[in-house]
Amino acid sequence: MHVLAVINNKGGVGKTTSAVNLAAWFARMGHETLLVDFDPSAGSSLHLGFDPAANSASTLCDYLIVRDGRLGEHIHATTVSGLSCLPSEPSLGEFYEEVQQGDGVEFFLNRKDIPEKFRFVICDCPPNMGSLAFNALSLADFAVVPIQTQYLSLPGLDLTLEVVDKARRRLNPSLKLLGFFGTHFDRRSAVAGKVLDLLRQRLGSQMFRTVIGVNSKLIEAFQARLPVLLYAPRARGSEEYRQLAKEMLKRMNRIAEQKKDSPKPTRGDNEWKHLA
């Protein structure tokens, strides 16, 4: 099982759109995939057809309240074969804040709760750095960061990186930063091109080559409550998310190979204790 947290402290960067469409492409590529919606606004849940206002499906909040160990009963199939969703709801944020005051991280969704059949788990994090984001990072093998290709997106990037580092130090020593990718890229805009160049200069090989451009079909797909690969399979946005998913798979495979081929440290090596 590989768990990815899609995270950025800034809203409106394409985080939810990316989480849904990457998860859909992982599933389309033959990998059993689960999308966990950690955002109380439930954007990913809505995108996949689960409306918390209709009370049509049990949610992550329901599971955390019941705590009966049967997470599978709160996971629901979607319109994409091989893709399931653990939905969110607005009361999830209030629940986390109330319980955290007494129980610390003990109330967090735990990795061992997730059914083993899933090859990939995609966590859609909220646009803030509170306990919900930390829960997602505590589960994750990798953090991936979408960045809107606008100057206003750059100042908040350091805060996102600080939170990922804090989660690694305090909750999840094996957490790795898989990489960054540009979103909302307007090919007609000189400013967008300059921002993308700045990101590539600053982040180097940590930037994925694929950039997600401005595409009306991505907005329409959300309104239709479908991933873009079902709503408009030939759209540029669908192809870009396919390429990005392939890049991520390749990078994860390369990291796994490097880990397998590296010499095993001695028993007393602290770093090996973190990776074991």
Secondary structure, DSSP 8 states (H G I E B T S, - for coil): -EEEEE--SSSSSSHHHHHHHHHHHHHHTT--EEEEE--TT-HHHHHTT--GGGT-S--HHHHHHH--S-GGGG-EE-SSTTEEEE---THHHHHHHHHHHHHGGGGS--GGGS-TT-SEEEEE--SS-SHHHHHHHHH-SEEEEEEESSGGGSTTHHHHHHHHHHHHHHT-TT-EEEEEEEESB-TT-HHHHHHHHHHHHHHGGGB-S---B--HHHHHHHHTTS-HHHH-TTSHHHHHHHHHHHHHHHHHHHHHHHHHHS----TT-HHHHHH-
